[in-house]
C-alpha cells in the first residue's frame, strides 16, 4: 500500500494547507471510513467543477486545487487523494472513457478515485461534483459513481493507479482556461489502454 500513500509533485499532500485541512476533517470523526467519506464529500461539494461553474485557472497540483477552489474531475481527484493520504488512508486513481456529449463521439477520459477500506478493499468514489443527472455518493460496499457506460467505445477501467495518468497531467498543465481545456480533453483509444496500465474489461 505504500505507493498509494506517497507524496509527489502532483499529489503534494505534505503541503501545509492540505495537512491543515486533512487534520481538521479527521478531527470530527472516529473511523477511517468516516474520515474517507468526509474527505470525499468535502472535495465533491466545496471544490467547484471548472466547467459547471466556468471557473479559471485550470488546476492540477492538489495544493493548487485547494487554493483556487476549482478543478476538472481529474484535479479534484488529485486533491481528494492528497487529503486521504494525509490521513494515512491509501488512495489511487481510476478512469473511465466517456462520450463528451452523451451522444457518441468525441470521447474523453474521466478521472476519479479509489480508496482502500479495510472491510471491503478498494472502493471507487467520484468527487467531480453533483448536478442535475449526477448523484455520486459514498455508500460502501455499493458504488455510486457519477456516470455509467452507455456506448461501445466507452470504457470503465477497473485498474487503481498509484499516480495520475501523464496524459491527464499534461493536458491540465498545458491549458490555462476552462474553455481551452474543454476543447482539449485527454483521451486514449481503447486499443492503447494496456499501454497506460489500464485493461479493457467491463466494456459493454
Secondary structure, 3 states (H helix, E strand, C coil): CHHHCCCCCCCCCCCHHHHHHHHHHHCCCCCHHHHHHHHHHHHHHHCEECCCCCCCCCCCCHHHHHHHCEECHHHHHHHHHHHHHHCCCCEEEEEEEEECCCCCCCEEEEEEEEEEECCCEEEEECCCCCECCECCEEECCEEECCCCCCCCCCEEEEEEECCCCHHHHHHHHHCCCHHHHHCCCCCCCHHHHHHHCCCCCCCC
